[in-house]
């Protein structure tokens, strides 16, 4: 793999089109025999590095081993960031389609189309991803052997209600050089996965889901709006000489409700 996306490849054209349209891009990387140790993490990081358009490049904050961590990075990091979810089967198993992790990823991929982030989901087999979520992704790389992967478009077949995966290209890559920033990120990610396997990572904290966060924001906005409205009504009542009946009729509130608002401000 070179230091830039290869010219003429369908994936490169897709990426540039998404960039031009200010859209996200979601990519699956898996192994065709469910093997580990075939360089998927290295490929994921190198691909993310080629896509990332920020000055800092790929940092530790842009890699995760859980969908919850990825969601946090997706919300917090700047536009043009490429993000990697490594060994994604831990949170995206097809047998946990109703889990909070799968729901979080589905919401992230389906609703976050204009934040200009490029998501790389690395998992042993694409079957670990539930079908609905797979249909929302844009491209799939299947690793055939260490250092070689086949690229496929992910398109939805409306007649059979399943993804279509036409093969488009072959990619090859080498190891990440020592002493580079990307190597430091790779070693950090490796240690995070080992810590998770040893049970040393704290996964017990409860996260607020994206939908719950949205509800909290809307509630706060509503409460702020109500407070501003009440202050304004109180000022108008005090300064204009309008009666409560006249003012309540003008703003569409009952007289008793307006009386409560005015009295609460005293």
C-alpha positions, -999 to +999 in steps of 0.1 A: +000+000+000+014+034-009+011+066+011-019+077-009-051+060-021-044+042-054-055+060-085-083+044-106-096+021-079-133+020-074-128+025-036-107+056-042-135+070-065-161+062-039-141+079-011-135+110-032-172+112-040-182+110-004-156+137+005-170+159-023-205+155-010-195+160+027-207+125+036-195+097+059-181+065+046-185+031+064-162+002+056-161-034+068-128-054+069-131-091+076-113-124+069-129-150+045-121-179+068-127-161+102-090-162+109-070-140+132-035-128+127-039-120+090-031-083+093-066-069+094-057-044+122-026-032+102-047-028+071-075-010+090-050+015+104-032+021+072-065+025+053-078+049+079-045+069+077-049+073+039-084+086+044-079+109+074-080+145+063-070+161+097-036+176+105-030+152+134-037+121+114-046+088+132-042+091+169-051+070+199-084+088+202-094+076+167-093+039+175-116+018+197-125-017+206-161-010+215-189+007+196-195+030+226-160+043+224-163+048+186-196+067+191-179+091+215-150+097+191-175+101+162-193+129+181-162+146+196-135+145+169-133+170+140-146+166+105-124+146+081-114+121+109-110+084+101-120+061+129-113+025+135-133-001+155-110-030+159-122-066+165-157-053+162-173-087+167-170-081+205-199-057+202-215-065+168-223-102+169-253-112+148-265-131+179-267-098+198-287-078+171-309-063+198-279-053+220-272-018+229-239-021+210-255-031+178-282-004+182-255+022+188-236+013+157-268+011+136-278+046+148-243+059+142-241+046+106-276+053+096-281+088+110-246+102+110-243+109+073-231+145+073-204+146+099-177+137+074-162+108+093-148+077+077-155+045+097-135+013+095-151-017+112-126-046+116-141-080+124-131-116+117-161-124+095-187-101+079-214-125+091-207-111+126-224-079+116-262-080+115-277-078+080-295-045+085-263-028+097-243-044+069-267-029+044-259+006+057-222+003+051-206+013+018-176-010+011-162-043+022-127-056+022-123-094+025-088-106+035-078-136+015-043-140+030-019-119+050-013-087+032-040-092+005-076-083+004-104-082-022-126-050-023-163-052-028-190-026-031-219-030-006-252-024-023-287-033-014-306-058-035-342-046-031-357-077-047-340-103-025-337-079+004-300-086+010-267-068+002-250-073-031-212-074-030-197-071-065-159-076-064-140-045-076-103-046-068-073-063-050-054-045-023-019-053-009-002-039+021+029-043+042+037-039+079+036-005+097+071+009+100+087+012+134+091+046+150+060+061+133+029+076+149+008+050+133+030+023+148+025+038+183-013+037+177-011+001+166+009-009+197-016+011+219-045-007+203-028-041+207-024-034+244-060-023+248-072-056+233-049-076+255-061-057+286-097-064+275-089-102+272-073-101+307-104-084+321-084-053+330-105-028+311-134-013+330-164-020+308-190-016+336-198+020+332-232+028+318-234+050+288-263+071+276-274+060+242-275+084+213-313+085+213-313+091+251-287+119+246-309+134+219-339+134+242-319+150+270-308+178+246-343+184+234-356+185+269-329+210+279-337+231+249-374+230+257-368+239+294-345+268+283-371+280+258-399+279+285-377+299+309-370+325+283-407+327+274-418+331+310-393+359+317-405+377+285-441+374+295-434+387+330-416+417+316-444+425+291-470+422+319-451+445+342-441+471+316-471+474+293-501+477+316-519+449+298-543+429+320-536+391+325-567+384+305-555+405+275-520+391+276-530+355+281-554+358+251-527+374+229-502+346+236-526+317+236-523+307+273-551+304+299-554+332+323-547+309+352-514+297+336-503+333+330-511+341+366-489+313+377-460+324+355-462+360+368-465+350+404-436+325+402-413+353+390-420+374+421 
